[in-house]
Amino acid sequence: MAKVKGSGNASTELRLVAVFRALGITGWRRKAAVLGKPDFVFPKRKLAVFVDGCFWHGCPTHATQPKTNAKFWREKIARNQARDRLVTRQLRALGWRVLRLWEHELTRKYERRILARLRRAGLVSAKPY
C-alpha cells in the first residue's frame, strides 16, 4: 500500500485529464492552492473537482477491505470520508461548488454518467459535438 501514489495516479486524475481534453473542457488547473487540495480547480467558475479512489475513500460499490490490520484500515478510510465531508462543507461555505467523482466512474462503462455530471456542473454544453 505504501507504494500507491497520492497524486498523479494514472487511473484517476490522468484519466479525467483525457476526458476534459476529449470534451474540449478548458480553464482547469491542477495543484492549485485551494482548501482540501482538489485534483482540479476551475478558478473562474469557483469549481473544485475531486477524483476519489475507490479504495482510499471507501466507495460503496468497489471498495475492498484488507484482511490484515482490518481495524486500522476501517478507521483510516472512515477518517478519509469524514475529511472529505468536512472539506466539501468548508469549500461550499466559501462559495465554491464541489464535484466529487469516483475512480470507477472514469471508465467507459460510466461515460454517459460522467458526461451528465460534467454538464450539470456547467463544464459541457448541452450538445458538446
N, C-alpha and C positions, 0 to 999 in steps of 0.2 A: 504494500500500500504506500510506503514511503516514496516509491519511485513515480507515483502518479503526480503529474504536474498540476499546479493550481491555476495556471492561466496559459493561454495559447494552445489549449488542448485541441487537436485536430478534429476530434469527434464532437466538439461543441462549438466553440467560438469561430473557428475557421470555416466550419460548415455554414454558419449563419452569414459570415462574410460572403461566401459564394452565393447564398440566397439573395442578399442585398444587391450584389453586383448583377446577378441574373435579372432582377426586377428593376434595375436602374435606380435603386434607392441610394440617395446621397445625403451628405450632411452629418454623417455619424463620425464619432471619434472613439478611439479605444484608449484605455488607461487615462481617462480624464479624472481630474481631481474633484470627484463628487462623492458625497457621503455614501458609504456602503460599497464603493468600488464597483460600479456597474460594468458589465462587459462591454457595453456600447452606450454612448450618450449622444443624443441629438440635442445639442445646446439650444438652438433656435426654437425648437419645439418643447423644450424642457421635458424630454422623454428619456427615461433611464431604462435600458433593456438588460435583463439578467438572463443568462442561459444556465439553468440549474442542472447539474449532473444527477442522473437518476440515483446513483448510489449515495453520493455525498449529501444530497438534500432530501432523501427519503421519498422518492417517487412512489405514490400509492400503487402504481401498476407494475413498475420494473425494479424497484429496489430489492436488493438481496441482503440478507442478514448473515454476517460471518458467524461461523460456529465457534471459532476460537475468540476468546476475550469478548464474548457477546454483550455483556453488560456495558463495557467501555464503549462499544460501537453504538449501542442503543442510545446511550447518553450523549455521545458525540453528535449523532445525527439529530437528536432532539434539540441540542444546543444550536446546531446549524439552522434548523427550522425556526426556532424562536428568534434567532438573529435575523433571519430573512423577513419574518413578520415585522420585527421592530424597524428594520431599515426601510421597508416598504411604507410603514406608517410615518416615519420621520421624513422621508422624501416627499410624501404626499402633503404633509403639514407645511413643507417648504414650497409648495406649489408645483412640484414635479408630478408627472404621470409616470407610472411604473408598469412595465410589461415584463412578466416572468414567463420564460419558455422552458419546457423540459428538454433535456438532451434527446430523448426518443422522438420528440416532435420534429426533429431536423432530418428525419428520414423520408424517403419518397412516399411511404405509406401515409404520412400525415401532411403531405404537400398542400392539400386544399385547406386544411385546418390552419396551417401557418399563414397561408395567403389571406384567409379571412381575418385572422388576428392582426396581421400587419395592416390590413385595410381598415379595421376598426380603430387602430392606433393612428390612422391618418398618414401612414407611410406609403401606401399604394393607392392609386386612383381606382375607381370602380372598374374600369377597363384598362388593365395595365398593358395590353398589347395593341 
